[in-house]
Amino acid sequence: MAKALLGYVGGSDPRLLAEMRRLQQRVQDLESELNRIQSENDVLSAAAASHRGDSLLEGIDIDVPQAEPALT
């Protein structure tokens, strides 16, 4: 019965095994990319936290005119 549940009738299907290996490799690739991106994000977050006062707009005076009412 266990063999029937696993689809084991006369041996494993090579296409199924190849697809499973391909999907496992894809999962590993995605996990590696996720770890890399998380590390990069941590570095960027730390850099941003240490430069909070160094805003690009600091010291720039922007004149914003009074908003006009929308036409209806």
Predicted model as a PDB file, atoms N, CA, C, CB and O in Angstrom, pLDDT in the B-factor column:
MODEL        1                                                                  
ATOM      1  N   MET A   1       0.827  -1.190   0.000  1.00 55.00           N  
ATOM      2  CA  MET A   1       0.000   0.000   0.000  1.00 55.00           C  
ATOM      3  C   MET A   1       0.874   1.257   0.000  1.00 55.00           C  
ATOM      4  CB  MET A   1      -0.943  -0.004   1.212  1.00 55.00           C  
ATOM      5  O   MET A   1       0.569   2.223  -0.699  1.00 55.00           O  
ATOM      6  N   ALA A   2       1.960   1.248   0.782  1.00 59.00           N  
ATOM      7  CA  ALA A   2       2.834   2.413   0.842  1.00 59.00           C  
ATOM      8  C   ALA A   2       3.431   2.704  -0.524  1.00 59.00           C  
ATOM      9  CB  ALA A   2       3.946   2.201   1.871  1.00 59.00           C  
ATOM     10  O   ALA A   2       3.577   3.865  -0.905  1.00 59.00           O  
ATOM     11  N   LYS A   3       3.777   1.654  -1.262  1.00 61.00           N  
ATOM     12  CA  LYS A   3       4.333   1.852  -2.603  1.00 61.00           C  
ATOM     13  C   LYS A   3       3.309   2.507  -3.505  1.00 61.00           C  
ATOM     14  CB  LYS A   3       4.795   0.518  -3.206  1.00 61.00           C  
ATOM     15  O   LYS A   3       3.665   3.367  -4.310  1.00 61.00           O  
ATOM     16  N   ALA A   4       2.066   2.129  -3.395  1.00 61.00           N  
ATOM     17  CA  ALA A   4       1.014   2.715  -4.219  1.00 61.00           C  
ATOM     18  C   ALA A   4       0.816   4.191  -3.862  1.00 61.00           C  
ATOM     19  CB  ALA A   4      -0.307   1.937  -4.043  1.00 61.00           C  
ATOM     20  O   ALA A   4       0.596   5.022  -4.742  1.00 61.00           O  
ATOM     21  N   LEU A   5       0.895   4.510  -2.567  1.00 59.00           N  
ATOM     22  CA  LEU A   5       0.727   5.900  -2.141  1.00 59.00           C  
ATOM     23  C   LEU A   5       1.858   6.780  -2.661  1.00 59.00           C  
ATOM     24  CB  LEU A   5       0.661   5.985  -0.615  1.00 59.00           C  
ATOM     25  O   LEU A   5       1.644   7.953  -2.965  1.00 59.00           O  
ATOM     26  N   LEU A   6       3.042   6.226  -2.763  1.00 61.00           N  
ATOM     27  CA  LEU A   6       4.188   6.992  -3.242  1.00 61.00           C  
ATOM     28  C   LEU A   6       4.316   6.973  -4.757  1.00 61.00           C  
ATOM     29  CB  LEU A   6       5.453   6.461  -2.624  1.00 61.00           C  
ATOM     30  O   LEU A   6       5.210   7.613  -5.311  1.00 61.00           O  
ATOM     31  N   GLY A   7       3.441   6.251  -5.428  1.00 59.00           N  
ATOM     32  CA  GLY A   7       3.516   6.179  -6.872  1.00 59.00           C  
ATOM     33  C   GLY A   7       4.613   5.257  -7.342  1.00 59.00           C  
ATOM     34  O   GLY A   7       5.118   5.415  -8.453  1.00 59.00           O  
ATOM     35  N   TYR A   8       4.986   4.315  -6.536  1.00 60.00           N  
ATOM     36  CA  TYR A   8       6.083   3.408  -6.843  1.00 60.00           C  
ATOM     37  C   TYR A   8       5.532   2.163  -7.525  1.00 60.00           C  
ATOM     38  CB  TYR A   8       6.865   3.032  -5.562  1.00 60.00           C  
ATOM     39  O   TYR A   8       5.309   1.137  -6.883  1.00 60.00           O  
ATOM     40  N   VAL A   9       5.320   2.263  -8.813  1.00 59.00           N  
ATOM     41  CA  VAL A   9       4.813   1.123  -9.577  1.00 59.00           C  
ATOM     42  C   VAL A   9       5.830   0.844 -10.673  1.00 59.00           C  
ATOM     43  CB  VAL A   9       3.371   1.405 -10.177  1.00 59.00           C  
ATOM     44  O   VAL A   9       5.815   1.490 -11.721  1.00 59.00           O  
ATOM     45  N   GLY A  10       6.692  -0.096 -10.436  1.00 60.00           N  
ATOM     46  CA  GLY A  10       7.676  -0.453 -11.441  1.00 60.00           C  
ATOM     47  C   GLY A  10       8.860   0.488 -11.506  1.00 60.00           C  
ATOM     48  O   GLY A  10       9.582   0.475 -12.503  1.00 60.00           O  
ATOM     49  N   GLY A  11       9.090   1.289 -10.508  1.00 64.00           N  
ATOM     50  CA  GLY A  11      10.254   2.173 -10.489  1.00 64.00           C  
ATOM     51  C   GLY A  11       9.851   3.636 -10.551  1.00 64.00           C  
ATOM     52  O   GLY A  11       8.718   3.972 -10.896  1.00 64.00           O  
ATOM     53  N   SER A  12      10.786   4.485 -10.216  1.00 75.00           N  
ATOM     54  CA  SER A  12      10.526   5.925 -10.220  1.00 75.00           C  
ATOM     55  C   SER A  12      10.573   6.461 -11.645  1.00 75.00           C  
ATOM     56  CB  SER A  12      11.547   6.670  -9.332  1.00 75.00           C  
ATOM     57  O   SER A  12      11.357   6.005 -12.478  1.00 75.00           O  
ATOM     58  N   ASP A  13       9.735   7.415 -11.893  1.00 81.00           N  
ATOM     59  CA  ASP A  13       9.694   8.068 -13.197  1.00 81.00           C  
ATOM     60  C   ASP A  13      10.882   9.024 -13.302  1.00 81.00           C  
ATOM     61  CB  ASP A  13       8.341   8.827 -13.407  1.00 81.00           C  
ATOM     62  O   ASP A  13      10.999   9.943 -12.492  1.00 81.00           O  
ATOM     63  N   PRO A  14      11.761   8.825 -14.280  1.00 86.00           N  
ATOM     64  CA  PRO A  14      12.951   9.695 -14.389  1.00 86.00           C  
ATOM     65  C   PRO A  14      12.588  11.167 -14.612  1.00 86.00           C  
ATOM     66  CB  PRO A  14      13.842   9.215 -15.536  1.00 86.00           C  
ATOM     67  O   PRO A  14      13.313  12.059 -14.171  1.00 86.00           O  
ATOM     68  N   ARG A  15      11.480  11.418 -15.287  1.00 90.00           N  
ATOM     69  CA  ARG A  15      11.063  12.814 -15.493  1.00 90.00           C  
ATOM     70  C   ARG A  15      10.671  13.463 -14.175  1.00 90.00           C  
ATOM     71  CB  ARG A  15       9.888  12.888 -16.484  1.00 90.00           C  
ATOM     72  O   ARG A  15      10.974  14.629 -13.922  1.00 90.00           O  
ATOM     73  N   LEU A  16       9.984  12.676 -13.333  1.00 88.00           N  
ATOM     74  CA  LEU A  16       9.585  13.186 -12.028  1.00 88.00           C  
ATOM     75  C   LEU A  16      10.807  13.462 -11.156  1.00 88.00           C  
ATOM     76  CB  LEU A  16       8.648  12.195 -11.330  1.00 88.00           C  
ATOM     77  O   LEU A  16      10.873  14.482 -10.471  1.00 88.00           O  
ATOM     78  N   LEU A  17      11.772  12.544 -11.186  1.00 89.00           N  
ATOM     79  CA  LEU A  17      13.001  12.746 -10.411  1.00 89.00           C  
ATOM     80  C   LEU A  17      13.779  13.954 -10.905  1.00 89.00           C  
ATOM     81  CB  LEU A  17      13.883  11.501 -10.477  1.00 89.00           C  
ATOM     82  O   LEU A  17      14.312  14.721 -10.103  1.00 89.00           O  
ATOM     83  N   ALA A  18      13.848  14.127 -12.212  1.00 92.00           N  
ATOM     84  CA  ALA A  18      14.563  15.276 -12.776  1.00 92.00           C  
ATOM     85  C   ALA A  18      13.866  16.585 -12.390  1.00 92.00           C  
ATOM     86  CB  ALA A  18      14.658  15.153 -14.317  1.00 92.00           C  
ATOM     87  O   ALA A  18      14.525  17.572 -12.063  1.00 92.00           O  
ATOM     88  N   GLU A  19      12.548  16.585 -12.431  1.00 93.00           N  
ATOM     89  CA  GLU A  19      11.791  17.785 -12.042  1.00 93.00           C  
ATOM     90  C   GLU A  19      11.989  18.081 -10.560  1.00 93.00           C  
ATOM     91  CB  GLU A  19      10.286  17.607 -12.353  1.00 93.00           C  
ATOM     92  O   GLU A  19      12.126  19.239 -10.165  1.00 93.00           O  
ATOM     93  N   MET A  20      12.003  17.042  -9.751  1.00 92.00           N  
ATOM     94  CA  MET A  20      12.198  17.231  -8.322  1.00 92.00           C  
ATOM     95  C   MET A  20      13.591  17.796  -8.035  1.00 92.00           C  
ATOM     96  CB  MET A  20      11.995  15.904  -7.576  1.00 92.00           C  
ATOM     97  O   MET A  20      13.734  18.698  -7.210  1.00 92.00           O  
ATOM     98  N   ARG A  21      14.609  17.275  -8.704  1.00 93.00           N  
ATOM     99  CA  ARG A  21      15.974  17.804  -8.540  1.00 93.00           C  
ATOM    100  C   ARG A  21      16.042  19.256  -8.998  1.00 93.00           C  
ATOM    101  CB  ARG A  21      16.992  16.947  -9.332  1.00 93.00           C  
ATOM    102  O   ARG A  21      16.689  20.084  -8.356  1.00 93.00           O  
ATOM    103  N   ARG A  22      15.378  19.563 -10.105  1.00 95.00           N  
ATOM    104  CA  ARG A  22      15.372  20.934 -10.618  1.00 95.00           C  
ATOM    105  C   ARG A  22      14.714  21.883  -9.617  1.00 95.00           C  
ATOM    106  CB  ARG A  22      14.641  20.999 -11.974  1.00 95.00           C  
ATOM    107  O   ARG A  22      15.214  22.981  -9.374  1.00 95.00           O  
ATOM    108  N   LEU A  23      13.598  21.456  -9.043  1.00 95.00           N  
ATOM    109  CA  LEU A  23      12.892  22.293  -8.072  1.00 95.00           C  
ATOM    110  C   LEU A  23      13.697  22.451  -6.785  1.00 95.00           C  
ATOM    111  CB  LEU A  23      11.516  21.697  -7.758  1.00 95.00           C  
ATOM    112  O   LEU A  23      13.715  23.531  -6.196  1.00 95.00           O  
ATOM    113  N   GLN A  24      14.362  21.386  -6.345  1.00 95.00           N  
ATOM    114  CA  GLN A  24      15.200  21.493  -5.150  1.00 95.00           C  
ATOM    115  C   GLN A  24      16.352  22.468  -5.382  1.00 95.00           C  
ATOM    116  CB  GLN A  24      15.746  20.110  -4.751  1.00 95.00           C  
ATOM    117  O   GLN A  24      16.694  23.251  -4.495  1.00 95.00           O  
ATOM    118  N   GLN A  25      16.948  22.422  -6.569  1.00 96.00           N  
ATOM    119  CA  GLN A  25      18.029  23.350  -6.897  1.00 96.00           C  
ATOM    120  C   GLN A  25      17.515  24.786  -6.944  1.00 96.00           C  
ATOM    121  CB  GLN A  25      18.670  22.974  -8.241  1.00 96.00           C  
ATOM    122  O   GLN A  25      18.193  25.712  -6.499  1.00 96.00           O  
ATOM    123  N   ARG A  26      16.319  24.959  -7.483  1.00 96.00           N  
ATOM    124  CA  ARG A  26      15.716  26.305  -7.559  1.00 96.00           C  
ATOM    125  C   ARG A  26      15.463  26.853  -6.162  1.00 96.00           C  
ATOM    126  CB  ARG A  26      14.390  26.271  -8.364  1.00 96.00           C  
ATOM    127  O   ARG A  26      15.701  28.032  -5.903  1.00 96.00           O  
ATOM    128  N   VAL A  27      14.979  25.995  -5.255  1.00 96.00           N  
ATOM    129  CA  VAL A  27      14.753  26.416  -3.873  1.00 96.00           C  
ATOM    130  C   VAL A  27      16.075  26.828  -3.228  1.00 96.00           C  
ATOM    131  CB  VAL A  27      14.082  25.283  -3.057  1.00 96.00           C  
ATOM    132  O   VAL A  27      16.144  27.853  -2.549  1.00 96.00           O  
ATOM    133  N   GLN A  28      17.122  26.034  -3.438  1.00 96.00           N  
ATOM    134  CA  GLN A  28      18.440  26.388  -2.885  1.00 96.00           C  
ATOM    135  C   GLN A  28      18.934  27.714  -3.451  1.00 96.00           C  
ATOM    136  CB  GLN A  28      19.465  25.280  -3.182  1.00 96.00           C  
ATOM    137  O   GLN A  28      19.475  28.542  -2.718  1.00 96.00           O  
ATOM    138  N   ASP A  29      18.747  27.916  -4.760  1.00 96.00           N  
ATOM    139  CA  ASP A  29      19.167  29.177  -5.382  1.00 96.00           C  
ATOM    140  C   ASP A  29      18.413  30.363  -4.788  1.00 96.00           C  
ATOM    141  CB  ASP A  29      18.947  29.123  -6.901  1.00 96.00           C  
ATOM    142  O   ASP A  29      19.005  31.405  -4.506  1.00 96.00           O  
ATOM    143  N   LEU A  30      17.109  30.200  -4.601  1.00 96.00           N  
ATOM    144  CA  LEU A  30      16.299  31.283  -4.047  1.00 96.00           C  
ATOM    145  C   LEU A  30      16.660  31.563  -2.588  1.00 96.00           C  
ATOM    146  CB  LEU A  30      14.813  30.941  -4.161  1.00 96.00           C  
ATOM    147  O   LEU A  30      16.671  32.718  -2.162  1.00 96.00           O  
ATOM    148  N   GLU A  31      16.952  30.520  -1.828  1.00 96.00           N  
ATOM    149  CA  GLU A  31      17.372  30.719  -0.439  1.00 96.00           C  
ATOM    150  C   GLU A  31      18.700  31.459  -0.378  1.00 96.00           C  
ATOM    151  CB  GLU A  31      17.484  29.371   0.291  1.00 96.00           C  
ATOM    152  O   GLU A  31      18.887  32.330   0.471  1.00 96.00           O  
ATOM    153  N   SER A  32      19.618  31.122  -1.267  1.00 95.00           N  
ATOM    154  CA  SER A  32      20.910  31.813  -1.313  1.00 95.00           C  
ATOM    155  C   SER A  32      20.723  33.280  -1.680  1.00 95.00           C  
ATOM    156  CB  SER A  32      21.853  31.130  -2.321  1.00 95.00           C  
ATOM    157  O   SER A  32      21.345  34.162  -1.087  1.00 95.00           O  
ATOM    158  N   GLU A  33      19.866  33.532  -2.658  1.00 96.00           N  
ATOM    159  CA  GLU A  33      19.604  34.916  -3.067  1.00 96.00           C  
ATOM    160  C   GLU A  33      18.944  35.699  -1.942  1.00 96.00           C  
ATOM    161  CB  GLU A  33      18.719  34.949  -4.320  1.00 96.00           C  
ATOM    162  O   GLU A  33      19.268  36.866  -1.721  1.00 96.00           O  
ATOM    163  N   LEU A  34      18.023  35.065  -1.235  1.00 95.00           N  
ATOM    164  CA  LEU A  34      17.364  35.718  -0.111  1.00 95.00           C  
ATOM    165  C   LEU A  34      18.378  36.085   0.968  1.00 95.00           C  
ATOM    166  CB  LEU A  34      16.271  34.813   0.472  1.00 95.00           C  
ATOM    167  O   LEU A  34      18.344  37.194   1.500  1.00 95.00           O  
ATOM    168  N   ASN A  35      19.282  35.159   1.293  1.00 95.00           N  
ATOM    169  CA  ASN A  35      20.315  35.445   2.292  1.00 95.00           C  
ATOM    170  C   ASN A  35      21.211  36.590   1.843  1.00 95.00           C  
ATOM    171  CB  ASN A  35      21.159  34.198   2.561  1.00 95.00           C  
ATOM    172  O   ASN A  35      21.559  37.458   2.644  1.00 95.00           O  
ATOM    173  N   ARG A  36      21.584  36.598   0.569  1.00 95.00           N  
ATOM    174  CA  ARG A  36      22.437  37.663   0.041  1.00 95.00           C  
ATOM    175  C   ARG A  36      21.729  39.016   0.129  1.00 95.00           C  
ATOM    176  CB  ARG A  36      22.833  37.363  -1.416  1.00 95.00           C  
ATOM    177  O   ARG A  36      22.326  40.012   0.538  1.00 95.00           O  
ATOM    178  N   ILE A  37      20.457  39.040  -0.257  1.00 95.00           N  
ATOM    179  CA  ILE A  37      19.703  40.299  -0.252  1.00 95.00           C  
ATOM    180  C   ILE A  37      19.472  40.779   1.176  1.00 95.00           C  
ATOM    181  CB  ILE A  37      18.354  40.127  -0.979  1.00 95.00           C  
ATOM    182  O   ILE A  37      19.531  41.981   1.439  1.00 95.00           O  
ATOM    183  N   GLN A  38      19.208  39.846   2.111  1.00 95.00           N  
ATOM    184  CA  GLN A  38      19.030  40.243   3.504  1.00 95.00           C  
ATOM    185  C   GLN A  38      20.315  40.829   4.071  1.00 95.00           C  
ATOM    186  CB  GLN A  38      18.579  39.050   4.347  1.00 95.00           C  
ATOM    187  O   GLN A  38      20.280  41.811   4.813  1.00 95.00           O  
ATOM    188  N   SER A  39      21.446  40.230   3.726  1.00 94.00           N  
ATOM    189  CA  SER A  39      22.736  40.761   4.196  1.00 94.00           C  
ATOM    190  C   SER A  39      22.973  42.153   3.623  1.00 94.00           C  
ATOM    191  CB  SER A  39      23.900  39.814   3.799  1.00 94.00           C  
ATOM    192  O   SER A  39      23.401  43.063   4.334  1.00 94.00           O  
ATOM    193  N   GLU A  40      22.692  42.311   2.335  1.00 94.00           N  
ATOM    194  CA  GLU A  40      22.855  43.617   1.691  1.00 94.00           C  
ATOM    195  C   GLU A  40      21.930  44.649   2.326  1.00 94.00           C  
ATOM    196  CB  GLU A  40      22.576  43.514   0.178  1.00 94.00           C  
ATOM    197  O   GLU A  40      22.322  45.798   2.532  1.00 94.00           O  
ATOM    198  N   ASN A  41      20.712  44.243   2.633  1.00 93.00           N  
ATOM    199  CA  ASN A  41      19.758  45.149   3.264  1.00 93.00           C  
ATOM    200  C   ASN A  41      20.229  45.550   4.660  1.00 93.00           C  
ATOM    201  CB  ASN A  41      18.372  44.498   3.339  1.00 93.00           C  
ATOM    202  O   ASN A  41      20.078  46.705   5.058  1.00 93.00           O  
ATOM    203  N   ASP A  42      20.800  44.598   5.405  1.00 92.00           N  
ATOM    204  CA  ASP A  42      21.319  44.910   6.730  1.00 92.00           C  
ATOM    205  C   ASP A  42      22.439  45.946   6.647  1.00 92.00           C  
ATOM    206  CB  ASP A  42      21.823  43.638   7.418  1.00 92.00           C  
ATOM    207  O   ASP A  42      22.497  46.871   7.457  1.00 92.00           O  
ATOM    208  N   VAL A  43      23.324  45.785   5.668  1.00 92.00           N  
ATOM    209  CA  VAL A  43      24.427  46.738   5.495  1.00 92.00           C  
ATOM    210  C   VAL A  43      23.872  48.124   5.139  1.00 92.00           C  
ATOM    211  CB  VAL A  43      25.413  46.245   4.390  1.00 92.00           C  
ATOM    212  O   VAL A  43      24.303  49.134   5.695  1.00 92.00           O  
ATOM    213  N   LEU A  44      22.918  48.159   4.212  1.00 90.00           N  
ATOM    214  CA  LEU A  44      22.338  49.443   3.817  1.00 90.00           C  
ATOM    215  C   LEU A  44      21.560  50.094   4.962  1.00 90.00           C  
ATOM    216  CB  LEU A  44      21.422  49.256   2.612  1.00 90.00           C  
ATOM    217  O   LEU A  44      21.604  51.313   5.125  1.00 90.00           O  
ATOM    218  N   SER A  45      20.854  49.293   5.750  1.00 88.00           N  
ATOM    219  CA  SER A  45      20.109  49.835   6.897  1.00 88.00           C  
ATOM    220  C   SER A  45      21.058  50.422   7.932  1.00 88.00           C  
ATOM    221  CB  SER A  45      19.238  48.743   7.544  1.00 88.00           C  
ATOM    222  O   SER A  45      20.801  51.484   8.499  1.00 88.00           O  
ATOM    223  N   ALA A  46      22.159  49.715   8.170  1.00 88.00           N  
ATOM    224  CA  ALA A  46      23.146  50.218   9.130  1.00 88.00           C  
ATOM    225  C   ALA A  46      23.763  51.518   8.623  1.00 88.00           C  
ATOM    226  CB  ALA A  46      24.249  49.163   9.382  1.00 88.00           C  
ATOM    227  O   ALA A  46      23.961  52.455   9.397  1.00 88.00           O  
ATOM    228  N   ALA A  47      24.063  51.579   7.339  1.00 85.00           N  
ATOM    229  CA  ALA A  47      24.639  52.798   6.764  1.00 85.00           C  
ATOM    230  C   ALA A  47      23.643  53.947   6.833  1.00 85.00           C  
ATOM    231  CB  ALA A  47      25.070  52.558   5.306  1.00 85.00           C  
ATOM    232  O   ALA A  47      24.022  55.083   7.122  1.00 85.00           O  
ATOM    233  N   ALA A  48      22.384  53.662   6.573  1.00 82.00           N  
ATOM    234  CA  ALA A  48      21.353  54.708   6.625  1.00 82.00           C  
ATOM    235  C   ALA A  48      21.160  55.203   8.053  1.00 82.00           C  
ATOM    236  CB  ALA A  48      20.016  54.183   6.062  1.00 82.00           C  
ATOM    237  O   ALA A  48      20.968  56.398   8.276  1.00 82.00           O  
ATOM    238  N   ALA A  49      21.211  54.290   9.018  1.00 80.00           N  
ATOM    239  CA  ALA A  49      21.033  54.674  10.419  1.00 80.00           C  
ATOM    240  C   ALA A  49      22.184  55.556  10.901  1.00 80.00           C  
ATOM    241  CB  ALA A  49      20.921  53.425  11.302  1.00 80.00           C  
ATOM    242  O   ALA A  49      21.978  56.461  11.710  1.00 80.00           O  
ATOM    243  N   SER A  50      23.383  55.296  10.410  1.00 79.00           N  
ATOM    244  CA  SER A  50      24.530  56.092  10.843  1.00 79.00           C  
ATOM    245  C   SER A  50      24.597  57.446  10.141  1.00 79.00           C  
ATOM    246  CB  SER A  50      25.813  55.326  10.595  1.00 79.00           C  
ATOM    247  O   SER A  50      25.337  58.332  10.567  1.00 79.00           O  
ATOM    248  N   HIS A  51      23.831  57.607   9.075  1.00 71.00           N  
ATOM    249  CA  HIS A  51      23.855  58.868   8.320  1.00 71.00           C  
ATOM    250  C   HIS A  51      22.500  59.572   8.346  1.00 71.00           C  
ATOM    251  CB  HIS A  51      24.274  58.609   6.872  1.00 71.00           C  
ATOM    252  O   HIS A  51      22.167  60.301   7.412  1.00 71.00           O  
ATOM    253  N   ARG A  52      21.724  59.366   9.389  1.00 68.00           N  
ATOM    254  CA  ARG A  52      20.382  59.963   9.454  1.00 68.00           C  
ATOM    255  C   ARG A  52      20.442  61.486   9.344  1.00 68.00           C  
ATOM    256  CB  ARG A  52      19.684  59.563  10.763  1.00 68.00           C  
ATOM    257  O   ARG A  52      19.570  62.088   8.718  1.00 68.00           O  
ATOM    258  N   GLY A  53      21.435  62.108   9.929  1.00 60.00           N  
ATOM    259  CA  GLY A  53      21.537  63.563   9.895  1.00 60.00           C  
ATOM    260  C   GLY A  53      22.106  64.097   8.597  1.00 60.00           C  
ATOM    261  O   GLY A  53      22.097  65.307   8.371  1.00 60.00           O  
ATOM    262  N   ASP A  54      22.598  63.222   7.744  1.00 57.00           N  
ATOM    263  CA  ASP A  54      23.212  63.644   6.489  1.00 57.00           C  
ATOM    264  C   ASP A  54      22.208  63.603   5.346  1.00 57.00           C  
ATOM    265  CB  ASP A  54      24.415  62.763   6.162  1.00 57.00           C  
ATOM    266  O   ASP A  54      22.502  63.055   4.283  1.00 57.00           O  
ATOM    267  N   SER A  55      21.068  64.156   5.544  1.00 58.00           N  
ATOM    268  CA  SER A  55      20.024  64.131   4.523  1.00 58.00           C  
ATOM    269  C   SER A  55      20.450  64.948   3.314  1.00 58.00           C  
ATOM    270  CB  SER A  55      18.696  64.663   5.087  1.00 58.00           C  
ATOM    271  O   SER A  55      21.102  65.983   3.452  1.00 58.00           O  
ATOM    272  N   LEU A  56      20.086  64.488   2.154  1.00 59.00           N  
ATOM    273  CA  LEU A  56      20.404  65.216   0.929  1.00 59.00           C  
ATOM    274  C   LEU A  56      19.701  66.566   0.879  1.00 59.00           C  
ATOM    275  CB  LEU A  56      20.021  64.388  -0.287  1.00 59.00           C  
ATOM    276  O   LEU A  56      20.184  67.503   0.243  1.00 59.00           O  
ATOM    277  N   LEU A  57      18.568  66.658   1.549  1.00 57.00           N  
ATOM    278  CA  LEU A  57      17.797  67.905   1.509  1.00 57.00           C  
ATOM    279  C   LEU A  57      18.109  68.822   2.686  1.00 57.00           C  
ATOM    280  CB  LEU A  57      16.315  67.596   1.488  1.00 57.00           C  
ATOM    281  O   LEU A  57      17.525  69.899   2.804  1.00 57.00           O  
ATOM    282  N   GLU A  58      19.016  68.407   3.548  1.00 61.00           N  
ATOM    283  CA  GLU A  58      19.357  69.222   4.709  1.00 61.00           C  
ATOM    284  C   GLU A  58      19.999  70.524   4.258  1.00 61.00           C  
ATOM    285  CB  GLU A  58      20.298  68.458   5.658  1.00 61.00           C  
ATOM    286  O   GLU A  58      20.922  70.522   3.445  1.00 61.00           O  
ATOM    287  N   GLY A  59      19.508  71.626   4.788  1.00 60.00           N  
ATOM    288  CA  GLY A  59      20.060  72.925   4.452  1.00 60.00           C  
ATOM    289  C   GLY A  59      19.488  73.525   3.182  1.00 60.00           C  
ATOM    290  O   GLY A  59      19.848  74.646   2.822  1.00 60.00           O  
ATOM    291  N   ILE A  60      18.617  72.821   2.501  1.00 63.00           N  
ATOM    292  CA  ILE A  60      17.995  73.340   1.285  1.00 63.00           C  
ATOM    293  C   ILE A  60      16.620  73.858   1.651  1.00 63.00           C  
ATOM    294  CB  ILE A  60      17.908  72.248   0.169  1.00 63.00           C  
ATOM    295  O   ILE A  60      15.814  73.153   2.258  1.00 63.00           O  
ATOM    296  N   ASP A  61      16.363  75.105   1.274  1.00 67.00           N  
ATOM    297  CA  ASP A  61      15.068  75.700   1.562  1.00 67.00           C  
ATOM    298  C   ASP A  61      14.191  75.576   0.319  1.00 67.00           C  
ATOM    299  CB  ASP A  61      15.217  77.192   1.999  1.00 67.00           C  
ATOM    300  O   ASP A  61      14.497  76.158  -0.722  1.00 67.00           O  
ATOM    301  N   ILE A  62      13.126  74.832   0.427  1.00 65.00           N  
ATOM    302  CA  ILE A  62      12.235  74.629  -0.707  1.00 65.00           C  
ATOM    303  C   ILE A  62      10.992  75.471  -0.489  1.00 65.00           C  
ATOM    304  CB  ILE A  62      11.871  73.123  -0.884  1.00 65.00           C  
ATOM    305  O   ILE A  62      10.303  75.337   0.522  1.00 65.00           O  
ATOM    306  N   ASP A  63      10.716  76.337  -1.447  1.00 69.00           N  
ATOM    307  CA  ASP A  63       9.548  77.213  -1.371  1.00 69.00           C  
ATOM    308  C   ASP A  63       8.365  76.493  -2.017  1.00 69.00           C  
ATOM    309  CB  ASP A  63       9.822  78.590  -2.073  1.00 69.00           C  
ATOM    310  O   ASP A  63       8.348  76.249  -3.223  1.00 69.00           O  
ATOM    311  N   VAL A  64       7.376  76.161  -1.184  1.00 65.00           N  
ATOM    312  CA  VAL A  64       6.193  75.478  -1.694  1.00 65.00           C  
ATOM    313  C   VAL A  64       5.042  76.472  -1.666  1.00 65.00           C  
ATOM    314  CB  VAL A  64       5.860  74.191  -0.855  1.00 65.00           C  
ATOM    315  O   VAL A  64       4.645  76.930  -0.595  1.00 65.00           O  
ATOM    316  N   PRO A  65       4.494  76.813  -2.854  1.00 69.00           N  
ATOM    317  CA  PRO A  65       3.383  77.766  -2.868  1.00 69.00           C  
ATOM    318  C   PRO A  65       2.143  77.183  -2.202  1.00 69.00           C  
ATOM    319  CB  PRO A  65       3.058  78.181  -4.302  1.00 69.00           C  
ATOM    320  O   PRO A  65       1.992  75.970  -2.062  1.00 69.00           O  
ATOM    321  N   GLN A  66       1.263  78.095  -1.799  1.00 71.00           N  
ATOM    322  CA  GLN A  66       0.027  77.662  -1.162  1.00 71.00           C  
ATOM    323  C   GLN A  66      -0.781  76.845  -2.156  1.00 71.00           C  
ATOM    324  CB  GLN A  66      -0.793  78.873  -0.648  1.00 71.00           C  
ATOM    325  O   GLN A  66      -0.883  77.214  -3.326  1.00 71.00           O  
ATOM    326  N   ALA A  67      -1.344  75.764  -1.710  1.00 67.00           N  
ATOM    327  CA  ALA A  67      -2.129  74.890  -2.582  1.00 67.00           C  
ATOM    328  C   ALA A  67      -3.393  75.610  -3.049  1.00 67.00           C  
ATOM    329  CB  ALA A  67      -2.495  73.576  -1.852  1.00 67.00           C  
ATOM    330  O   ALA A  67      -4.050  76.313  -2.280  1.00 67.00           O  
ATOM    331  N   GLU A  68      -3.710  75.421  -4.304  1.00 71.00           N  
ATOM    332  CA  GLU A  68      -4.928  76.018  -4.859  1.00 71.00           C  
ATOM    333  C   GLU A  68      -6.041  74.985  -4.818  1.00 71.00           C  
ATOM    334  CB  GLU A  68      -4.699  76.525  -6.317  1.00 71.00           C  
ATOM    335  O   GLU A  68      -5.782  73.784  -4.886  1.00 71.00           O  
ATOM    336  N   PRO A  69      -7.278  75.449  -4.706  1.00 68.00           N  
ATOM    337  CA  PRO A  69      -8.396  74.506  -4.666  1.00 68.00           C  
ATOM    338  C   PRO A  69      -8.527  73.793  -6.019  1.00 68.00           C  
ATOM    339  CB  PRO A  69      -9.720  75.239  -4.303  1.00 68.00           C  
ATOM    340  O   PRO A  69      -8.243  74.362  -7.074  1.00 68.00           O  
ATOM    341  N   ALA A  70      -8.959  72.553  -5.954  1.00 68.00           N  
ATOM    342  CA  ALA A  70      -9.142  71.787  -7.180  1.00 68.00           C  
ATOM    343  C   ALA A  70     -10.389  72.252  -7.898  1.00 68.00           C  
ATOM    344  CB  ALA A  70      -9.224  70.285  -6.883  1.00 68.00           C  
ATOM    345  O   ALA A  70     -11.374  72.652  -7.277  1.00 68.00           O  
ATOM    346  N   LEU A  71     -10.331  72.191  -9.211  1.00 68.00           N  
ATOM    347  CA  LEU A  71     -11.517  72.552 -10.006  1.00 68.00           C  
ATOM    348  C   LEU A  71     -12.540  71.432  -9.905  1.00 68.00           C  
ATOM    349  CB  LEU A  71     -11.139  72.819 -11.501  1.00 68.00           C  
ATOM    350  O   LEU A  71     -12.189  70.252  -9.944  1.00 68.00           O  
ATOM    351  N   THR A  72     -13.787  71.803  -9.777  1.00 58.00           N  
ATOM    352  CA  THR A  72     -14.834  70.779  -9.706  1.00 58.00           C  
ATOM    353  C   THR A  72     -15.765  70.869 -10.871  1.00 58.00           C  
ATOM    354  CB  THR A  72     -15.617  70.898  -8.425  1.00 58.00           C  
ATOM    355  O   THR A  72     -16.707  70.083 -10.972  1.00 58.00           O  
TER     356      THR A  72                                                      
ENDMDL                                                                          
END                                                                             
